Amino acid sequence: MGRLVAIKAAALFDGVSPDPVHDPVLVLDGPAIVSAGRTAVPPDADVTDLPGATLLPGLIDTHVHLAFDAGADPVATLAARDDDAALAAMTSAARVAVRAGITTVRDLGDRDYLSLRLRDVPGLPTIVAAGPPVTTPAGHCHFLGGAVDPSPAGLRAAVRERADRGVDIVKVMASGGTMTPGTRQEIAQFTTGQLRVLADEAHRLGLPVTAHAHGTGAIRAALDAGVDGMEHVSFWSADGVDDPGDLLGRIAASRVAVGVTAGVAPIPGVSPPPAVMMRMPRIIANTRAMYDAGARLIIGTDAGIGRPKPHDVLRHALAQTSMIGLDAVTALRLATSAAAQACGLGHRKGRLAPGFDADILAVQGNPLDDLSTLHHTQAVFTRGTRVL
C-alpha cells in the first residue's frame, strides 16, 4: 500500500465556500482526498510543504478543442495532419492545459473521435469527450466529420454512433460559426423538431446534449428541444446583437448550463476580429443580464480556435469575467464546482473535500483576492499524482 501524502499550504479554497481555510493540511490517499482542513499531519505521511501557496481544486475548462492548435489557421493545420500527428499535437495541447492547473477539459469537437483515445492517459487532464459535433451537410465544422442527414432517422443514427463510440456528451451545431465559410452565426442550422429528435435520442441513451448556439433563433430552438447545455449564447444578429427578450427568464428557469465563452490571451499584434469587437459590449451586457436573472453559467474558453486561445487560456478567462461583474470567488466556482456539475462530474471533481479526486492546483498568493495569481503555479496534481 502507498503512503498517505499531506500537502501543507497557506490557504485552501474548497471550490464552494467564499471563506478560505488558513494553514490547511490536505491529505491524499492515492488518487483520492482523505481530508481537507486544519488537521494534523498523519503519522508517516509524505509531506509536501508549499509555503505561501493557496490550494484550489484543479480548474475545469468546459469548452476546448484539443485538435485545434491555437495557431493562425487551426483548421488547415489539422487538415494537414494524419491521425498520429493529430494525436501527438492533441497530447501536447492537453499537457499545456494541465501544467496550468487545468485538470479537466471538456472537448466539444474533435476529428474522428480522436479525443476519446486520450482519456485516462497518465499525466493529462481528465477529458470529457464529445467526438465530432453533429452538424448539417456543409454546416459549421463539417470538416471534423460530423455532418449528418438531418432527417429523424439520420439524427438518431448519429446519436447512436456516438453512444457506441463511448462519448460522454453529444455536441450539436445549432447555428453556424465563423470558422466555417458558408455558414453564419445568426442562422439556425436545425429546426426545433430536428433538435428535439436528437436530444430525445441522446437522453434515451443516457447522454447529455449541448448546443453551439449564437443566433437568437438557434438559442430558442435549442431551449425548446430540451438540451442540457448551450455554448456561446451571444444573441448574434446579422448587424449586431439582439435583445434577449423573454429568453432571459426562460434560460434561467430551464437550468440549462450556459457556457460563457471567455478568455483572450494577450498576443502582440493580435486582436479579436472587428465583428466580435463591435458586438462585445452588447454581448457582455446580455451575459450580465443572464447572470442577474439567475441563469446557470459556466466558463468555457473555446481553447484552440485561434492564436489568442492557447490551451491554458482559462487562466486569463477567469480574470476577464470581471467584465460581466463577477467577483473572484464566483469566477472560481464557475471553473471548479459548478463546471464539474455541468460536466457530469460533480460527485468527484471540482472540490477539495473527502472522497473527491485529488485534482489540485497550488498557486503562489491568494486568488480569492487577485486572480492573476493563477499565472503563478507552484504545483499541480491530477488524481493524486504530481505533474508539476
Residue pairs with C-beta under 8 A, 6 or more apart in sequence:
2 29
2 30
3 44
3 45
3 46
4 27
4 28
4 29
4 34
4 42
4 44
4 45
4 46
5 27
5 28
5 29
5 45
5 46
5 47
5 48
5 384
6 25
6 26
6 27
6 28
6 41
6 42
6 45
6 46
6 47
6 48
7 25
7 26
7 27
7 28
7 47
7 48
7 50
7 55
7 360
7 362
7 379
8 23
8 24
8 25
8 41
8 47
8 48
8 49
8 50
8 51
9 23
9 24
9 26
9 50
9 51
9 53
9 54
9 55
9 362
10 22
10 23
10 50
10 51
10 52
10 53
10 54
10 366
11 20
11 21
11 22
11 23
11 24
11 53
11 54
11 55
11 366
11 368
12 20
12 21
12 24
12 26
12 36
12 37
12 54
12 55
12 56
12 352
13 20
13 54
13 55
13 56
13 57
13 329
13 332
13 352
13 367
13 368
14 21
14 36
14 57
14 351
14 352
14 353
15 56
15 57
15 332
15 333
15 336
15 337
15 340
15 350
15 351
15 352
15 353
16 333
16 337
16 351
18 329
18 368
20 54
20 366
20 368
21 36
21 37
21 38
22 38
23 38
24 36
24 37
24 38
24 55
25 35
25 37
25 38
25 39
25 40
25 41
26 33
26 35
26 36
26 55
26 352
26 360
27 33
27 34
27 35
27 36
27 39
27 41
27 42
27 45
28 34
28 358
28 381
28 384
29 384
30 358
30 384
31 357
31 358
31 383
31 384
31 385
32 355
32 356
32 357
32 358
32 384
33 352
33 353
33 354
33 355
33 356
33 357
33 358
34 354
35 354
36 352
36 353
36 354
41 47
48 379
48 386
50 362
50 378
50 379
52 364
52 365
53 362
53 363
53 364
53 365
53 378
53 379
54 362
54 363
54 365
54 366
54 367
54 368
54 373
55 352
55 360
55 361
55 362
56 101
56 332
56 336
56 352
56 360
56 361
56 362
56 363
56 367
57 103
57 336
57 337
57 340
57 349
57 350
57 351
57 352
57 356
57 359
57 360
57 361
58 101
58 102
58 103
58 104
58 125
58 336
58 349
58 359
58 360
58 361
58 380
58 381
58 382
59 100
59 101
59 102
59 103
59 104
59 314
59 315
59 318
59 335
59 336
59 361
59 374
60 102
60 103
60 104
60 105
60 106
60 335
60 336
60 339
60 340
60 343
60 345
60 349
60 350
61 97
61 102
61 104
61 105
61 106
61 299
61 300
61 301
61 303
61 314
61 335
61 339
62 106
62 257
62 259
62 298
62 299
62 300
62 339
62 342
62 343
63 106
63 108
63 231
63 259
63 261
63 300
63 301
63 302
63 303
64 97
64 105
64 106
64 107
64 108
64 300
64 301
64 302
64 303
64 304
64 311
65 74
65 107
65 108
65 109
65 110
65 302
65 303
65 304
65 305
66 90
66 93
66 94
66 105
66 107
66 110
66 114
66 115
66 118
66 127
66 304
66 311
67 78
67 86
67 89
67 90
67 107
67 109
67 110
67 111
67 114
67 115
67 144
67 304
68 74
68 75
68 77
68 78
68 304
68 305
69 77
69 78
69 89
69 93
69 304
70 93
70 303
70 304
70 305
70 306
70 307
70 309
70 310
70 311
71 77
71 306
71 307
72 306
72 307
74 304
74 305
74 306
75 143
75 179
78 86
78 111
79 143
81 89
83 112
83 114
86 111
86 114
87 114
87 117
87 118
90 110
90 114
90 115
90 118
91 118
91 121
91 124
93 303
93 304
93 311
94 105
94 118
94 121
94 124
94 125
94 127
94 311
95 123
95 124
96 310
96 311
96 312
97 105
97 125
97 303
97 311
97 312
97 314
98 123
98 124
98 125
98 380
98 382
98 387
98 388
99 312
99 377
99 380
99 387
99 388
100 312
100 314
100 315
100 374
100 377
100 380
101 315
101 361
101 363
101 374
101 377
101 380
102 125
102 311
102 312
102 314
103 125
103 126
103 359
103 360
103 361
103 380
103 381
103 382
104 125
104 126
104 127
104 128
104 339
104 340
104 343
104 345
104 349
104 350
104 359
105 125
105 126
105 127
105 128
105 303
106 127
106 128
106 129
106 130
106 168
106 169
106 300
106 343
107 115
107 127
107 128
107 129
107 130
108 130
108 133
108 169
108 171
108 210
108 212
108 231
108 300
109 130
109 132
109 133
109 141
109 144
109 146
109 171
110 129
110 130
110 131
110 132
110 144
111 132
111 143
111 144
111 145
112 132
112 144
112 145
113 129
113 131
113 132
113 165
113 167
115 127
115 129
115 130
115 131
116 127
116 129
116 131
116 165
116 166
116 167
118 124
118 127
119 126
119 127
119 129
122 385
123 382
123 385
123 387
124 382
125 382
126 345
126 349
126 357
126 359
126 382
126 383
128 168
128 169
128 343
128 344
128 345
129 167
129 168
129 169
130 162
130 167
130 168
130 169
130 170
130 171
130 210
131 146
131 162
131 165
131 167
131 171
132 141
132 144
132 145
132 146
133 140
133 141
133 144
133 146
133 171
133 172
133 173
133 212
134 146
134 148
134 155
134 158
134 159
134 162
134 170
134 171
134 172
134 173
134 198
135 141
135 142
135 146
135 147
135 148
135 172
135 173
135 189
136 142
136 147
136 148
136 150
136 173
136 189
136 190
137 147
137 148
137 149
138 147
138 182
138 183
139 147
139 173
139 176
139 180
139 183
139 189
140 173
140 175
140 176
140 177
140 179
140 180
140 183
140 189
140 212
141 173
141 177
141 179
141 180
142 180
143 180
146 158
146 173
148 154
148 155
148 157
148 158
149 155
150 190
150 194
152 194
152 197
155 194
155 197
155 198
155 201
156 197
156 198
156 201
158 198
159 170
159 198
159 201
159 202
159 205
159 207
160 201
160 205
162 170
162 207
163 202
163 205
163 206
163 207
167 207
168 207
168 343
168 344
169 207
169 208
169 209
169 210
169 343
169 344
170 198
170 202
170 207
170 208
170 209
170 210
171 209
171 210
171 211
171 212
172 190
172 195
172 198
172 209
172 210
172 211
172 212
172 227
173 189
173 211
173 212
174 188
174 189
174 190
174 195
174 211
174 212
174 213
174 218
174 219
174 221
174 222
174 230
175 184
175 185
175 186
175 187
175 188
175 189
175 212
175 213
175 214
175 215
175 217
175 218
175 236
176 183
176 184
176 185
176 186
176 187
176 189
176 214
176 215
177 183
177 185
177 212
177 214
178 185
178 273
178 275
179 305
183 189
184 215
184 238
185 214
185 215
185 234
185 236
186 214
186 215
186 216
186 217
186 236
186 237
186 238
187 215
187 217
187 218
188 215
188 217
188 218
188 221
189 218
190 198
190 218
190 221
191 221
192 220
192 221
192 224
192 225
195 211
195 221
195 222
195 224
195 225
195 227
196 224
196 225
196 226
198 209
198 225
199 209
199 225
199 226
199 227
200 226
202 208
202 209
203 209
203 226
208 228
208 229
208 344
209 227
209 228
209 229
210 227
210 228
210 229
210 230
210 231
210 257
210 259
211 218
211 222
211 225
211 227
211 229
211 230
211 231
212 230
212 231
212 232
213 219
213 221
213 222
213 230
213 231
213 232
213 233
214 232
214 233
214 234
214 235
214 236
215 235
215 236
215 237
216 235
216 237
216 242
216 244
216 247
219 230
219 233
219 235
219 247
219 251
220 247
222 230
223 230
223 247
223 250
223 251
223 254
223 256
227 256
228 256
228 257
229 256
229 257
229 258
229 259
229 342
230 251
230 256
230 257
230 258
230 259
231 259
231 261
231 300
232 259
232 261
233 251
233 258
233 259
233 260
233 287
233 290
234 241
234 261
234 279
234 283
234 286
235 241
235 242
235 243
235 244
235 247
235 282
235 283
235 286
236 242
236 279
240 278
240 279
240 282
241 279
241 282
241 283
241 286
244 251
244 286
244 289
244 290
248 289
248 290
248 293
248 295
249 293
251 258
251 290
251 293
251 295
252 290
252 293
252 294
252 295
252 296
255 296
256 296
257 296
257 297
257 298
257 342
258 290
258 295
258 296
258 297
258 298
259 298
259 299
259 300
259 342
260 287
260 297
260 298
260 299
260 300
260 321
260 324
260 334
261 300
261 301
261 302
262 299
262 300
262 301
262 317
262 318
262 320
262 321
263 299
263 301
263 302
263 303
263 309
263 313
263 314
263 316
263 317
263 320
264 272
264 308
264 309
264 313
264 316
264 317
264 320
265 308
265 309
265 310
265 313
265 316
266 308
266 316
267 307
267 308
270 307
270 308
271 277
271 308
272 280
272 308
284 323
284 324
287 297
287 324
288 324
288 325
290 297
291 297
291 324
291 325
291 326
296 338
296 342
297 334
297 338
298 334
298 335
298 338
298 339
298 342
299 314
299 317
299 318
299 321
299 331
299 334
299 335
299 339
301 309
301 313
301 314
301 317
302 309
303 309
303 310
303 311
303 312
303 313
303 314
304 311
314 335
315 374
315 375
317 335
318 328
318 331
318 332
318 335
318 371
318 374
319 331
319 371
319 372
319 374
321 330
321 331
321 334
322 331
326 334
328 367
328 368
328 369
328 370
328 371
329 368
331 371
332 367
332 368
332 371
336 350
336 351
337 346
337 350
337 351
338 350
339 350
340 346
340 348
340 349
340 350
340 351
341 350
343 349
348 355
348 356
348 357
349 356
349 357
349 359
350 356
352 360
357 383
357 384
358 381
358 383
358 384
359 381
359 382
359 383
360 379
360 380
360 381
361 374
361 377
361 379
361 380
362 377
362 378
362 379
362 380
363 373
363 374
363 376
363 377
363 378
364 373
364 376
364 377
364 378
365 373
365 376
366 373
367 373
367 374
377 388
379 386
379 388
380 386
380 387
380 388
381 387
